[in-house]
Amino acid sequence: MGKKHGQKQVVAGLKKYLPKKKLEGRTVVFCVNIKPAVIRGQKSEAMVLAADDGSTADVLDVVKTKVGEEVHF
């Protein structure tokens, strides 16, 4: 999450769509200005930006963005 936000734990329902190996090494967008919540018994401190169509899902890659840099839509 960059130096400004440090390391955070994120709980997301992506496991059935994206195996861990498919996520490792990718630079993706996280929303970090949210209130932490307990999801499935684990503290989640941020939210990963992802989309699904009911049968597949993926995260938003930002290959030209540096880690910790803000993105705008």
N, C-alpha and C positions, 0 to 999 in steps of 0.2 A: 504494500500500500504506500510505499515511499517513506522517507524520513519523517514527514509531517504527521502521518497517521500511524506509523509503526505496523507491527504485526497484529492481525485481528483474526478471530475465528469466525467462519461463515458456515452456517447450516443452510443447505438448499436441497430441494427435492429433485436433483439432477441425476442421481445415481443410476436410475433405470434407463436413462437416455445417454449419459456420457460416462464411460468408465474413467477411472482416475488417470490412466495412461494417456487418454485423449485430452485431458486438461493440463497435465504437467508441461511446463515450459511455455505456456501461452500467456500473452499479455491481454488481459480482459478488463472490462469496465466494472467497477464496484461503486455502489452508493454507500458512502461512509458517514453521512450526516443524518443517521437515523438512530432512534433510541434502541439500545440492545434489548433483545427478546429471548425468551427460552423457547426453543423449538425442539421437539422430540427429546426433551430433557437436557439439551445442550444450549449454552449461551451463544447466541449469534449476534455479532457486533457490526455486521455490514450486510449488504445484499448484492449479489452478483446479477448483472444485467443479462437476461437470457430471454429467449422466445421459444414457443413450441406451437405445433399445429395439431396436437392431440396424439400424434404417433411418434414424432421426433422432436428433438430440442437441441439448441446450440447456444453458445454464449457469444457476445459481441467481441471480436478480436480488434485490437487497436495496435497494429504493427508499427505505425509511425509515431506513436506516443511513448514518451518516457515514463517509467514507473513513478507513480506519485503525481504525475501531471494531471491537471483538471481537463476534462473533456466537456464540450458544449454541443447540444443538439439543436 
